[in-house]
Amino acid sequence: MDNGSFDHRVAELVAAAIDETGPSRNAVAKEAGVPYATLDRKLKGIAPFNVSELNRLAQATGRDAGDFIPANVEAAL
């Protein structure tokens, strides 16, 4: 899996978690301490998430940060 598709899949997993949580993306961004513009840019694949952001978004959505790592990458590790 190349970095572009990896980052895109991470963004999809984060978006799904946010959408399943119920509050708006703006509310989750605020709770996670990630500026909404940054979250939006990263969900669109313009920039990758860093580990700290993934951890804070996991806490805000009641997930584990590992939930945002694509399964096929976890298996390879």
C-alpha positions in Angstrom: 0.0 0.0 0.0 1.6 3.3 -1.0 1.5 6.4 1.2 -1.2 8.1 -0.8 -3.7 5.2 -0.6 -2.7 4.6 3.1 -3.4 8.3 4.0 -6.7 8.2 2.0 -7.8 5.0 3.8 -6.9 6.5 7.2 -9.0 9.6 6.3 -11.9 7.3 5.4 -11.7 5.5 8.7 -11.6 8.8 10.7 -14.5 10.2 8.7 -16.6 7.0 9.3 -15.8 7.2 13.1 -16.8 10.8 13.2 -20.0 10.3 11.2 -21.0 7.3 13.4 -20.4 9.2 16.6 -23.3 11.5 16.0 -22.0 15.0 16.7 -21.0 17.2 13.8 -17.5 17.1 12.4 -17.1 20.6 13.8 -18.0 19.4 17.3 -15.6 16.5 17.1 -12.8 18.7 15.8 -13.4 21.1 18.7 -13.4 18.3 21.3 -10.2 16.8 19.8 -8.5 20.2 19.7 -8.0 20.0 16.0 -9.0 23.2 14.0 -11.9 22.4 11.8 -10.1 23.7 8.7 -7.3 21.2 9.5 -9.6 18.3 10.0 -11.5 19.1 6.8 -8.2 19.4 4.8 -7.0 16.0 6.2 -10.4 14.3 5.6 -10.1 15.5 1.9 -6.7 13.9 1.7 -4.9 17.2 1.1 -2.6 16.4 4.1 -2.0 13.3 6.2 -3.0 13.0 9.9 -0.3 12.8 12.5 -0.3 10.4 15.4 -1.2 13.0 17.9 -4.3 14.1 15.9 -5.3 10.5 15.4 -5.0 9.9 19.2 -7.1 12.9 20.0 -9.8 12.1 17.4 -9.9 8.5 18.7 -10.6 9.9 22.2 -13.3 12.3 20.9 -15.0 9.5 19.0 -14.7 6.8 21.6 -12.3 4.8 19.5 -8.8 3.4 19.8 -6.2 5.2 17.7 -5.4 1.8 16.1 -9.0 1.7 14.7 -7.7 4.3 12.2 -5.0 2.1 10.8 -6.1 0.1 7.8 -6.4 -3.6 8.6 -4.1 -4.8 5.8 -1.3 -2.6 7.2 -1.7 -4.0 10.7 -1.5 -7.5 9.3 1.8 -6.7 7.6 3.3 -5.3 10.8 
